[in-house]
Amino acid sequence: MNDALWSPAVRAWIIGLPVAWLGVFFLGPLATAIAVSFASVADGAPPFRLDAPSLAAWHVVAGDGLYLAAFLTSLRIAATVTAIAVIIAYPMAYAIARAPEQRRPLLLLLVMLPFWTSFLVRIYAWTALLRPTGVINEALIALGLIAEPLPLIDNEFAVHLGLVYVFLPFVVLPLYATIEKLDPGLEEAAADLGARPWASFVTVTLPLTWPGLAAGALLVFIPASAEFIVPELLGGSDANLIGRLLWNEFFANRDWPAAAALAIVLIVVLGGPILLFQRLEARS
C-alpha cells in the first residue's frame, strides 16, 4: 500500500502540481512584465505594442532621478518600519508565548483581530484619528496640552505609523511560533550559570528565535517597500514612494512599459533580502 501510495507517478503529481501553479501564476506574469518593459507605448488597449520593441522605458527608469529617489525613500521607510515593528513585536510575542496556556488563544485572537476588518477601512480610520480636526488633535486641545493641531498626517510620520500598524501582526505571529517552541529550561539554565537577563536573552533566546525574527522582518520589509494605500491616504502628495509611482505609471500616465520596468527593478531589489535570508538559514 505504501509503495503504491508513493509511486513515482504519485510523487510526480505531488511535486508537479505546485511547480505548475508557480509556473502559471508567478513565472507567467513575470515573463509578461519583462516583455512589456521592452515594448513601446501606443494608444489603445492595451497601451503598448509588443511588435515594436524599445528600450525607452529602461532609459527613462535609469535616467530619471525621480525613480531612484522613490526607490531609496521606499527602502529607507521599509527598513525603519521593519525595525520599529520588530522592537514592538518581540516583547509582545514573548509575553504571549510565556503567558498561561489557557490565555494564549485570546491573546493571539487580539493580535489577529484587525484582519477581520477591511484593510482600506482601517487606514481610513487612521485618517479620522490623525487629521487636524481628528480625534487625537481634538483631545489634546481639549486637555490643554497643545494650542493648535499637530501635523500628524500627510507626512512620513503618518506613513511609518500606518505601516507599522498594518504589518505588526506579521512579525508577532512567526516570532510567537518560534518562542513558543523554545524550551524555557534553557533560559533557566543560563540564569543558574550566572547570566543576567539581558545576557541570557542575547546569548540564548535571540539566536534560537532568529528564524522567526528573520521571517517576520521579511514579511514586513518586502510588502512595505511597495505599499500603495498607506502612502496614498496618510502620506500626502509628497510621499513619492515606488508603489505610488507604479500606480501613476499604470493608470494615470498609461505608460505600461515604464511601469513594468519599475516592477522588474523592484523584484530584483527585493530579491536580495530573500537570498540573504536563505543564506543565513543555510548557515544556521
Contacts in CASP RR format, 6 or more apart in sequence:
PFRMAT RR
TARGET T0000
AUTHOR 0000-0000-0000
METHOD contacts of the structure
MODEL  1
MNDALWSPAVRAWIIGLPVAWLGVFFLGPLATAIAVSFASVADGAPPFRL
DAPSLAAWHVVAGDGLYLAAFLTSLRIAATVTAIAVIIAYPMAYAIARAP
EQRRPLLLLLVMLPFWTSFLVRIYAWTALLRPTGVINEALIALGLIAEPL
PLIDNEFAVHLGLVYVFLPFVVLPLYATIEKLDPGLEEAAADLGARPWAS
FVTVTLPLTWPGLAAGALLVFIPASAEFIVPELLGGSDANLIGRLLWNEF
FANRDWPAAAALAIVLIVVLGGPILLFQRLEARS
4 10 0 8 1.000
30 267 0 8 1.000
33 260 0 8 1.000
33 263 0 8 1.000
33 264 0 8 1.000
34 260 0 8 1.000
34 264 0 8 1.000
35 50 0 8 1.000
36 48 0 8 1.000
36 50 0 8 1.000
36 256 0 8 1.000
36 257 0 8 1.000
36 260 0 8 1.000
37 57 0 8 1.000
37 58 0 8 1.000
37 257 0 8 1.000
37 260 0 8 1.000
37 261 0 8 1.000
37 263 0 8 1.000
37 264 0 8 1.000
38 53 0 8 1.000
38 54 0 8 1.000
38 55 0 8 1.000
38 57 0 8 1.000
38 58 0 8 1.000
38 257 0 8 1.000
39 48 0 8 1.000
39 49 0 8 1.000
39 50 0 8 1.000
39 52 0 8 1.000
39 53 0 8 1.000
39 54 0 8 1.000
39 57 0 8 1.000
39 256 0 8 1.000
39 257 0 8 1.000
39 260 0 8 1.000
40 48 0 8 1.000
40 49 0 8 1.000
40 52 0 8 1.000
40 53 0 8 1.000
40 54 0 8 1.000
40 56 0 8 1.000
40 257 0 8 1.000
41 47 0 8 1.000
41 48 0 8 1.000
41 49 0 8 1.000
41 56 0 8 1.000
41 254 0 8 1.000
41 255 0 8 1.000
41 256 0 8 1.000
41 257 0 8 1.000
42 48 0 8 1.000
42 49 0 8 1.000
42 52 0 8 1.000
46 256 0 8 1.000
47 254 0 8 1.000
47 255 0 8 1.000
47 256 0 8 1.000
48 256 0 8 1.000
48 257 0 8 1.000
54 257 0 8 1.000
56 257 0 8 1.000
57 255 0 8 1.000
57 257 0 8 1.000
57 258 0 8 1.000
57 260 0 8 1.000
57 261 0 8 1.000
58 261 0 8 1.000
60 67 0 8 1.000
60 258 0 8 1.000
60 261 0 8 1.000
61 67 0 8 1.000
61 258 0 8 1.000
61 261 0 8 1.000
61 262 0 8 1.000
61 265 0 8 1.000
66 240 0 8 1.000
66 245 0 8 1.000
67 242 0 8 1.000
67 245 0 8 1.000
67 262 0 8 1.000
69 240 0 8 1.000
70 240 0 8 1.000
70 241 0 8 1.000
70 242 0 8 1.000
70 243 0 8 1.000
70 244 0 8 1.000
70 245 0 8 1.000
71 242 0 8 1.000
71 265 0 8 1.000
71 266 0 8 1.000
71 269 0 8 1.000
73 240 0 8 1.000
73 241 0 8 1.000
74 225 0 8 1.000
74 226 0 8 1.000
74 241 0 8 1.000
74 242 0 8 1.000
74 243 0 8 1.000
75 225 0 8 1.000
75 269 0 8 1.000
77 156 0 8 1.000
77 159 0 8 1.000
77 160 0 8 1.000
77 163 0 8 1.000
77 224 0 8 1.000
77 241 0 8 1.000
78 163 0 8 1.000
78 220 0 8 1.000
78 221 0 8 1.000
78 222 0 8 1.000
78 224 0 8 1.000
78 225 0 8 1.000
79 221 0 8 1.000
80 160 0 8 1.000
81 160 0 8 1.000
81 163 0 8 1.000
81 164 0 8 1.000
81 167 0 8 1.000
81 220 0 8 1.000
81 221 0 8 1.000
81 224 0 8 1.000
82 217 0 8 1.000
82 220 0 8 1.000
82 221 0 8 1.000
82 224 0 8 1.000
84 160 0 8 1.000
84 164 0 8 1.000
85 164 0 8 1.000
85 167 0 8 1.000
85 168 0 8 1.000
85 170 0 8 1.000
85 171 0 8 1.000
85 217 0 8 1.000
85 220 0 8 1.000
86 171 0 8 1.000
86 213 0 8 1.000
86 216 0 8 1.000
86 217 0 8 1.000
86 220 0 8 1.000
88 164 0 8 1.000
88 168 0 8 1.000
89 168 0 8 1.000
89 171 0 8 1.000
89 172 0 8 1.000
89 175 0 8 1.000
89 216 0 8 1.000
90 171 0 8 1.000
90 175 0 8 1.000
90 213 0 8 1.000
92 111 0 8 1.000
92 172 0 8 1.000
93 171 0 8 1.000
93 172 0 8 1.000
93 173 0 8 1.000
93 175 0 8 1.000
93 176 0 8 1.000
93 179 0 8 1.000
94 175 0 8 1.000
94 179 0 8 1.000
94 205 0 8 1.000
95 107 0 8 1.000
96 104 0 8 1.000
96 107 0 8 1.000
96 108 0 8 1.000
96 111 0 8 1.000
96 172 0 8 1.000
96 176 0 8 1.000
97 104 0 8 1.000
97 176 0 8 1.000
97 179 0 8 1.000
97 180 0 8 1.000
97 182 0 8 1.000
98 179 0 8 1.000
98 184 0 8 1.000
99 107 0 8 1.000
104 180 0 8 1.000
108 173 0 8 1.000
108 176 0 8 1.000
111 169 0 8 1.000
111 172 0 8 1.000
111 173 0 8 1.000
112 169 0 8 1.000
112 173 0 8 1.000
114 122 0 8 1.000
114 165 0 8 1.000
114 169 0 8 1.000
115 169 0 8 1.000
119 166 0 8 1.000
119 229 0 8 1.000
120 229 0 8 1.000
122 165 0 8 1.000
122 166 0 8 1.000
123 162 0 8 1.000
123 166 0 8 1.000
123 229 0 8 1.000
123 230 0 8 1.000
123 233 0 8 1.000
123 234 0 8 1.000
124 233 0 8 1.000
126 158 0 8 1.000
126 161 0 8 1.000
126 162 0 8 1.000
126 165 0 8 1.000
126 233 0 8 1.000
126 234 0 8 1.000
127 153 0 8 1.000
127 233 0 8 1.000
127 234 0 8 1.000
128 134 0 8 1.000
128 135 0 8 1.000
129 135 0 8 1.000
129 136 0 8 1.000
130 136 0 8 1.000
130 137 0 8 1.000
130 152 0 8 1.000
130 153 0 8 1.000
130 158 0 8 1.000
130 161 0 8 1.000
130 234 0 8 1.000
131 137 0 8 1.000
131 152 0 8 1.000
131 153 0 8 1.000
132 149 0 8 1.000
132 151 0 8 1.000
132 152 0 8 1.000
132 153 0 8 1.000
133 149 0 8 1.000
136 150 0 8 1.000
136 152 0 8 1.000
137 146 0 8 1.000
137 149 0 8 1.000
137 150 0 8 1.000
137 152 0 8 1.000
140 146 0 8 1.000
140 150 0 8 1.000
141 147 0 8 1.000
141 148 0 8 1.000
141 149 0 8 1.000
151 157 0 8 1.000
152 158 0 8 1.000
153 234 0 8 1.000
153 235 0 8 1.000
153 236 0 8 1.000
154 234 0 8 1.000
154 235 0 8 1.000
154 236 0 8 1.000
154 237 0 8 1.000
154 238 0 8 1.000
155 235 0 8 1.000
155 236 0 8 1.000
155 238 0 8 1.000
155 239 0 8 1.000
156 235 0 8 1.000
156 239 0 8 1.000
158 234 0 8 1.000
158 235 0 8 1.000
159 230 0 8 1.000
159 231 0 8 1.000
159 234 0 8 1.000
159 235 0 8 1.000
159 239 0 8 1.000
159 241 0 8 1.000
161 234 0 8 1.000
162 230 0 8 1.000
162 234 0 8 1.000
163 224 0 8 1.000
163 227 0 8 1.000
163 230 0 8 1.000
166 227 0 8 1.000
166 230 0 8 1.000
167 219 0 8 1.000
167 220 0 8 1.000
167 223 0 8 1.000
167 224 0 8 1.000
170 216 0 8 1.000
170 219 0 8 1.000
170 220 0 8 1.000
171 213 0 8 1.000
171 216 0 8 1.000
171 217 0 8 1.000
171 219 0 8 1.000
171 220 0 8 1.000
174 212 0 8 1.000
174 213 0 8 1.000
174 215 0 8 1.000
174 216 0 8 1.000
174 219 0 8 1.000
175 209 0 8 1.000
175 212 0 8 1.000
175 213 0 8 1.000
175 216 0 8 1.000
177 212 0 8 1.000
178 208 0 8 1.000
178 209 0 8 1.000
178 211 0 8 1.000
178 212 0 8 1.000
178 213 0 8 1.000
179 205 0 8 1.000
179 209 0 8 1.000
182 205 0 8 1.000
182 208 0 8 1.000
182 209 0 8 1.000
186 204 0 8 1.000
186 205 0 8 1.000
186 208 0 8 1.000
187 200 0 8 1.000
187 204 0 8 1.000
187 205 0 8 1.000
190 199 0 8 1.000
190 200 0 8 1.000
190 203 0 8 1.000
190 204 0 8 1.000
191 197 0 8 1.000
191 200 0 8 1.000
195 203 0 8 1.000
195 204 0 8 1.000
206 213 0 8 1.000
210 280 0 8 1.000
210 284 0 8 1.000
211 281 0 8 1.000
211 284 0 8 1.000
214 277 0 8 1.000
214 280 0 8 1.000
214 281 0 8 1.000
215 277 0 8 1.000
218 273 0 8 1.000
218 274 0 8 1.000
218 277 0 8 1.000
221 273 0 8 1.000
222 270 0 8 1.000
222 273 0 8 1.000
222 274 0 8 1.000
225 242 0 8 1.000
225 266 0 8 1.000
225 269 0 8 1.000
225 270 0 8 1.000
226 242 0 8 1.000
226 243 0 8 1.000
226 246 0 8 1.000
226 266 0 8 1.000
226 270 0 8 1.000
227 241 0 8 1.000
227 243 0 8 1.000
228 241 0 8 1.000
228 243 0 8 1.000
228 244 0 8 1.000
228 246 0 8 1.000
228 247 0 8 1.000
231 239 0 8 1.000
231 241 0 8 1.000
231 243 0 8 1.000
231 244 0 8 1.000
232 239 0 8 1.000
232 244 0 8 1.000
232 247 0 8 1.000
242 262 0 8 1.000
242 266 0 8 1.000
245 262 0 8 1.000
246 259 0 8 1.000
246 262 0 8 1.000
246 263 0 8 1.000
246 266 0 8 1.000
249 255 0 8 1.000
249 256 0 8 1.000
249 258 0 8 1.000
249 259 0 8 1.000
249 262 0 8 1.000
250 256 0 8 1.000
250 259 0 8 1.000
END
